[in-house]
Each structure stands twice: as structure tokens, then as C-alpha cells.
Amino acid sequence: MTRSISIFGATGSIGQSTLDLVRRDRDAYRVVALTGGRNVAQLAADAREFGAELAVTSFEDCLPALREALGGTGIAVAGGTQALIEAADRPADWTMSAIVGAAGLAPGFHALRHGRTLALANKESLVTAGPLLMAEARAHGARILPVDSEHSAVFQALVGEDMAAVERIIITASGGALRDWPLDRLAEATLADAGAHPNWDMGQRITIDSASMFNKALELIETKEFFGVAPDRIEAVIHPQSIVHALVGFRDGALMAHLGAPDMRHAIGYALHWPDRRALPVERVDLAKLAMLEFRAPDMARFPALRLAREVMAAGGGAGAVFNAAKEVALDLFIAGRIRFTDMAPLVEATLDAMSREIRLTDAMDGLETVLETDHLTRIRAQDLGLSMQEQTA
């Protein structure tokens, strides 16, 4: 039976890995929609190869180039934020949500409203609007499957288990490109330094987030929202080999671990084929060759993002939306060379403090529009604070 699928963020690393798996069993899928950003050439090539019904660029100024690239193919084209939402409203059995950042929030919500399966790689959806997203899935009889490697690992370790027996959840972190740098050198880290991940092949933004551990901070919050566990039962450990992706601890003292090579096709394939487990073209782990698996507690002085995530989880409400928006602005400013690597966490913390004086962060978000408005206001405040920080360090 042919399954209809849509892939949001098709030109990114997750989207390309998803298409790699689809390509290997091409006749099993009908591609409804593919979306991307400014990489119009890749988006058009994929739309042609997979016979997509619709190709969407999130940037309206890229629409003429996409229209030209797909001229004469019969593939519909569109551009802009509203076009992404309309693409999500097209019926599909399975949707990959892999747009990076808060931009992926609205399309994911719309996909759920059609009662479909949402493979969630957009971590910001749960961080900014976790309770709303989970409620939306329940209301429409939809299913959310985690695609972050850590949350997929937890999900798999819990198959057949009773959540009441879970004592703790441990997610692992490689520590990123700068994990072994002396603390006093971190302020000197360049974009190239932070963007050279030792294990994973990922996009620039998530690779830098790995170096700052903001990626792991978001994942701590995701774990709370997706699995409904208390923050004090969620742990993070540094695991340089990136072989153990997560562990679940039970009340009898047992730990259930998920091991696999650092390849996102593990988690993508599990979500794509669920509830079946099918063969995947990934490296098999040779434990004898590995010889050793190392774990250590994260240094909170090196990774202040983890402390901030704890504070956000304790606050609840709109704190996640503020945290994520401030993090995205801080990352933009670092990429642009306007603040230092070590300025990102202080900027996020200052933004949280400033926004807490303007809105009650602990108040529950009452709808998607409230989340998006909080996101918008936070970005304005974070930009202002970031510019002041730049002037002070210039």
C-alpha cells in the first residue's frame, strides 16, 4: 500500500536523510509536498525526482526562481509563510516536521489537525508550545513520533513499559566541537570552531547549538513535554562517542539504553516505518572496536544553557517560547559576528529576565497566536539587548 508523505524542511540535513530513505523504497511512497528555504536548486531537483505534487519555498523572493526551475513539470509551486501552512493542510498519511526554529511551529499544528502522523524533528514546537501541541494531537486523533535521536531512543526504550515504573530519563550529549577547550578560550571561539562537530553531520545552526549545549537544553525541555516526566527526573550526561543516545531508568534500578551509530537515519527510519522495524542503511556498532564508552557530568560553568533550561522547566507557561526565541536571536548574532560565543547564554538569560518583567512567564499559553506573539516580542527585546551587548564589548 502506497503511503502519502510530506516533508517540511526537505533541503536540510534531516529532510535530505528522509529523502534518502524514501529513495530506497520509492514505490512505497507518494510525495505530496516538499518545502525548503533558499536552496531552490535542491528543492526543485528533489521535487522533480520524487514527483512531488507541490514545492514550497518559505521565502517569497525565491518563488520566481522555483517557478522557473519547475516550469513545465506540472508541479505546483508556492512561497511564503502562508504557503507553508496551506501545504500542511494538504492530506498526507505521514509528515516530517524538520523546519528549523519557530518557523516550523504553525505547519506542524496544521498537519496535526488532519489526524495524521507527525514525525517531529522540530524541537522548538515542544519547547515553545508543548502542552498545546500534545493537546492538538489528542483532539484530532493524530500521532506524534519523535525524531530527535535522543527522544526516539527514549520512545523505543519505553515500548511495552509502564511510565509509572520510570524513575529517570537520561539523554546524552557529545559536548560539541568545544567540549575540551579551556574555559578561558571559549570567548575566542570562531564560527568555524563552533561549527566543526566531532561526530554528527548536521546543519550549521544545530552544530553551533551543540557546541553551546543549547541544543541539549532544548532537548531537556522536550523530554519533559513529550514524556510528561518531572524535570528532576531528567538528566543529561556528556558522552563523547555519541553511541548511546539515551537511557531510561526504572524503579527496580535497571537502565534500558539505546545504542547506534551517530546517524539520524536511525530515528528517521524508526518514525517512517513505525510500528514496524525495517532494515536501514546505517553503520552497525562494533563494540569490540569501540572498546570504551565514556560518560561524565556536564560542566555547568562551560554549559550555562543547561541551568537556564532547568529554570525554564520550573517556570513553565511562556518561558519556553521566550527561551527559544532569545536563543535563536543570540545564535543569529553570533553567526553574524556581532557577539561572542560566550555572549549567547548571558543574552538569553538577560532576555528571560527582561521579558519576565513585561509578561507573566508562568502563565499558560492559551493558543498558538499567543505563542507566536510571545515569540515576536521576545525577538525584539533580544535584538535590543544583543546590540547593547555588542556595543559594550566592541
Long-range contacts (C-beta under 8 A, 24 or more apart in sequence): 2-27, 2-28, 2-29, 2-30, 3-28, 3-29, 3-30, 3-93, 3-94, 4-29, 4-30, 4-31, 4-32, 4-91, 4-92, 4-93, 4-94, 5-29, 5-30, 5-31, 5-32, 5-92, 5-93, 5-94, 5-95, 5-96, 6-31, 6-32, 6-33, 6-34, 6-35, 6-87, 6-88, 6-90, 6-92, 6-94, 6-95, 6-96, 6-111, 7-31, 7-33, 7-34, 7-35, 7-95, 7-96, 7-98, 8-33, 8-35, 8-84, 8-87, 8-88, 8-95, 8-96, 8-97, 8-98, 8-99, 8-104, 8-107, 8-108, 8-122, 9-35, 9-36, 9-96, 9-97, 9-98, 9-99, 9-100, 9-104, 9-121, 9-122, 10-34, 10-35, 10-36, 10-43, 10-46, 10-98, 11-36, 11-37, 11-39, 11-42, 11-43, 11-46, 12-36, 12-37, 12-98, 12-99, 12-100, 12-203, 13-201, 13-202, 13-203, 13-206, 13-264, 14-96, 14-98, 14-121, 14-147, 14-264, 14-268, 15-96, 15-98, 16-42, 17-264, 17-265, 17-268, 18-96, 18-98, 18-268, 18-272, 19-46, 19-50, 20-265, 20-281, 21-265, 21-268, 21-269, 21-272, 21-280, 21-281, 22-50, 22-272, 23-49, 23-50, 24-281, 26-50, 32-90, 32-91, 32-92, 33-87, 33-88, 33-90, 33-92, 35-84, 35-87, 35-99, 35-107, 37-62, 38-62, 40-65, 40-66, 40-69, 41-69, 44-69, 44-70, 47-73, 47-75, 48-73, 48-75, 51-75, 53-90, 54-78, 54-87, 54-90, 56-83, 56-84, 56-87, 58-83, 58-84, 58-99, 58-103, 81-106, 85-110, 89-113, 89-114, 91-116, 92-116, 93-117, 94-119, 94-272, 95-119, 96-121, 96-147, 96-268, 96-271, 97-121, 97-122, 97-125, 98-122, 98-147, 100-124, 100-203, 100-205, 100-206, 101-205, 101-328, 102-128, 102-321, 102-324, 102-325, 102-328, 102-372, 102-375, 105-129, 105-368, 105-371, 105-372, 106-368, 106-372, 108-133, 109-133, 109-136, 109-368, 111-142, 112-136, 112-137, 112-140, 112-142, 112-144, 113-140, 113-142, 114-140, 114-142, 115-140, 115-141, 115-142, 116-142, 116-143, 117-142, 117-143, 117-144, 117-145, 117-274, 118-142, 118-143, 118-144, 118-145, 119-145, 119-147, 119-268, 119-271, 119-272, 120-144, 120-145, 120-146, 120-147, 120-148, 121-147, 121-148, 121-268, 123-148, 123-215, 123-218, 123-219, 123-222, 124-218, 124-324, 126-221, 126-222, 126-225, 126-226, 127-218, 127-221, 127-222, 127-225, 127-320, 127-321, 127-323, 127-324, 128-320, 128-321, 128-324, 128-325, 128-371, 128-375, 129-320, 129-321, 129-365, 129-368, 129-371, 130-221, 130-222, 130-224, 130-225, 130-226, 130-320, 131-225, 131-364, 131-365, 132-365, 132-367, 132-368, 132-371, 133-225, 134-225, 134-226, 144-226, 145-270, 145-271, 145-274, 146-222, 146-226, 146-267, 146-271, 147-264, 147-267, 147-268, 147-271, 148-219, 148-222, 148-267, 149-245, 149-246, 149-260, 149-262, 149-264, 149-266, 149-267, 150-219, 150-223, 150-245, 150-246, 151-219, 151-222, 151-223, 151-226, 151-227, 151-246, 152-245, 152-258, 152-266, 152-267, 152-270, 152-271, 153-245, 153-246, 153-258, 153-260, 153-267, 154-223, 154-227, 154-246, 154-248, 154-258, 155-270, 156-258, 156-270, 157-246, 157-247, 157-248, 157-256, 157-257, 157-258, 158-227, 158-248, 161-248, 161-250, 161-256, 163-227, 163-228, 163-229, 165-250, 165-251, 165-252, 166-229, 166-233, 166-248, 166-249, 166-250, 166-251, 167-233, 167-249, 167-250, 167-251, 168-233, 168-234, 168-235, 168-248, 168-249, 169-223, 169-227, 169-229, 169-233, 169-234, 169-235, 169-246, 169-247, 169-248, 169-249, 170-234, 170-235, 170-236, 170-237, 170-246, 170-247, 170-248, 170-249, 170-255, 171-216, 171-219, 171-220, 171-223, 171-234, 171-235, 171-236, 171-237, 171-245, 171-246, 172-236, 172-237, 172-238, 172-239, 172-242, 172-244, 172-245, 172-246, 172-247, 172-295, 173-210, 173-213, 173-215, 173-216, 173-236, 173-237, 173-238, 173-239, 173-298, 174-198, 174-199, 174-200, 174-210, 174-238, 174-239, 174-240, 174-242, 174-262, 175-213, 175-238, 175-240, 175-298, 176-207, 176-210, 176-211, 176-212, 176-213, 176-215, 177-207, 177-210, 177-211, 178-211, 178-341, 179-211, 179-238, 179-240, 179-302, 183-301, 183-302, 186-302, 186-341, 186-342, 187-340, 187-341, 187-342, 188-340, 189-340, 189-341, 189-342, 191-334, 191-335, 191-337, 193-341, 194-334, 194-341, 198-240, 199-240, 199-241, 199-242, 199-262, 200-242, 200-262, 200-264, 202-264, 204-335, 205-331, 205-335, 208-331, 208-334, 208-335, 209-327, 209-331, 211-341, 212-303, 212-305, 212-341, 212-344, 212-345, 213-298, 213-302, 213-303, 213-305, 213-306, 214-305, 214-327, 214-331, 214-344, 214-345, 214-348, 216-298, 216-303, 216-305, 216-306, 216-309, 217-305, 217-306, 217-308, 217-309, 217-323, 217-327, 218-309, 218-324, 218-327, 220-306, 220-309, 220-310, 220-313, 221-309, 221-312, 221-313, 221-320, 221-323, 224-313, 231-310, 231-313, 231-314, 236-298, 236-306, 237-295, 237-296, 237-297, 237-298, 238-295, 238-296, 238-297, 238-298, 239-293, 239-294, 239-295, 240-294, 241-290, 241-292, 241-293, 241-294, 243-285, 243-290, 243-293, 244-293, 244-295, 259-285, 260-285, 261-285, 304-345, 304-346, 304-349, 305-345, 305-348, 308-345, 308-348, 308-349, 308-352, 311-352, 312-352, 315-361, 315-362, 316-362, 316-364, 317-360, 317-361, 317-362, 317-363, 317-364, 317-365, 318-359, 318-360, 318-361, 318-362, 318-363, 318-365, 318-370, 318-371, 318-374, 319-352, 319-361, 319-362, 321-365, 321-371, 321-374, 321-375, 321-378, 322-351, 322-352, 322-355, 322-361, 322-374, 322-378, 323-348, 323-352, 324-375, 325-351, 325-374, 325-375, 325-376, 325-378, 325-379, 325-382, 326-351, 326-352, 326-355, 326-378, 326-379, 326-381, 326-382, 328-379, 329-378, 329-379, 329-382, 329-383, 329-386, 330-382, 330-386, 333-386, 333-390, 338-386, 338-387, 338-390, 339-386, 339-389, 339-390, 339-393, 340-393, 343-389, 343-393, 346-389, 347-382, 347-385, 347-386, 347-389, 348-382, 350-385, 350-389, 351-378, 351-381, 351-382, 351-385, 354-381, 354-385, 355-381
